[in-house]
Amino acid sequence: MSISTSKHRFQSINLITIVILFVLILAGGVVRSTGSGMGCPDWPKCFGRYVPPVSSADLPSDYKQKYVEKRLAKNQRFAKTLDVFGYSDLAKRIREDRSILTPEEFNAGKTWTEYINRLIGAISGIFLLLMAVYSFSYWNIDKRIPVLSVLNWIFVGFQAWLGSIVVSTNLVAWIVTVHMLLALVILALCIYTYHLARVAGNSKLSTSPIIYVITLIALVLSTVQITFGTEVREKIDSVANHFQGGYRDSWIKSAGDIFAHHRDLAVLVLVINIMLYALIRKRFSRHSVQQQLMSFNFLMIMLQIVTGILLSYWALPPFAQAAHIVLASLVFGAQFYLLLNLHQSVNAGGVRN
């Protein structure tokens, strides 16, 4: 296989991996919004199988106690790790959490929802491994591409383990946030290596500093907004548990200040992106990648606002929860790729005179 063929395959695999990662974020949102995280009580298998059952009749009579014991043992091991790193208070809370002793009833829908999420995660891991292999065709051109590709594959392995901890520990707040932010890091590294491969060997033109700064601000605000959104979801999970799944209409009202911060920041995100849209339209031609990215970004923001309204006034419908998080991820991805393309290659053009 020639070097050029390897490079082409790397770019193709990288692009497919980016798409798969967005699908994985969507699948994770569906799992979260439907409460399917414990649909598979063990990991990496599901009820001890590579293909999960479709009925409780396919399980042993003592399956509930069996998986409670496994979950308890896993949490004890995680608590010991937290002790080593100085998080003794959190380790103590995990050890004393009696809710993990409550067995989960088998639910075929939730089991297969979580199983599909894991399958997509496994596929993403395979593609990230292929990326790492083919990335070495760029070793003599840009060593960042293979180094970051290998690092990203390591991150995915850690992310899979962290996902199992998220479920096992009843969604400990900060772990959920780290899990989401790490997903964005993995996505950003994939987008970055794709961009590096596309412009490898081409000289660059810098854009207006003000556009670069505002794009960076927009990206930071989107990341903070996603973090707030994750914390809102954690708070609502706590409220839902308090009401034992009832009084759904009052969950948002009971979420407290974090929901108000999330809503208010959304206004600032919109204002910044309107400013950025105006600057991009003035600086770049209509058919440039920068203006296309900004148009896509603005459309995603509008759709995200719609799903946010649905969540607020329609008692958190699950489909809107999943859509809200994947739209936020698409905004993050578009803004990050726009930031990279503000240093446009000379051969690509697109800048207005």
HELIX and SHEET records of a PDB file:
HELIX    1   1 ILE A    3  THR A   34  1                                  32    
HELIX    2   2 SER A   56  ASP A   58  5                                   3    
HELIX    3   3 TYR A   63  VAL A   84  1                                  22    
HELIX    4   4 SER A   88  GLU A   96  1                                   9    
HELIX    5   5 ARG A   98  LEU A  101  5                                   4    
HELIX    6   6 ALA A  108  TYR A  134  1                                  27    
HELIX    7   7 SER A  135  TYR A  138  5                                   4    
HELIX    8   8 ARG A  144  SER A  168  1                                  25    
HELIX    9   9 ALA A  173  VAL A  199  1                                  27    
HELIX   10  10 PRO A  209  HIS A  242  1                                  34    
HELIX   11  11 ARG A  248  SER A  250  5                                   3    
HELIX   12  12 LYS A  253  ALA A  255  5                                   3    
HELIX   13  13 ASP A  257  ARG A  283  1                                  27    
HELIX   14  14 VAL A  289  TYR A  313  1                                  25    
HELIX   15  15 PRO A  318  ASN A  341  1                                  24    
SHEET    1   A 2 LYS A 204  LEU A 205  0                                        
SHEET    2   A 2 GLN A 344  SER A 345 -1                                        
END                                                                             
